[in-house]
Amino acid sequence: MIIVTCNETLDRVGVGFTCVVGVRTLKHLTSTGQVSALQLLGAPRKTLNRVAFVDMLRALSIPTTAVAPGSNYSGR
């Protein structure tokens, strides 16, 4: 699992969308407390631009439609 923030505008969510991702999973992180808790557990954090963010989603088999406010996607 990795914490990822997109520093450019994404469709439906705007700028600064932060989530935790894994293979075929995405969970929108809605508070700094959630981010801090995951970082305390050792989850690395990356900031990506829009193109890199979308490429990452494709590499992890996550559809771009999974990116939405409050999303909790699992393709398993």
C-alpha positions, 0 to 999 in steps of 0.5 A: 500500500502507498499513499498518493496525492495528485497535485493537479486537477482530476475529473470529479475530485479537483486538486489534491486528491489523496488516497491509499492504493494497492493492486486493484484497490483504492481508498480516498483519504479524507483527513490528515489524521488518516494520512498520518496514521498510515504513515506511522504504520510505514506507508510511503507517501508520493505526490504525482502529477495527473499523467503519472497518477492515471498511469499508476492507476492503470498499472494497478488495474484501477479504473479512473472511474474509481477516483471519486469523493469518498471512493472505496474501490476494490476490484477483487 
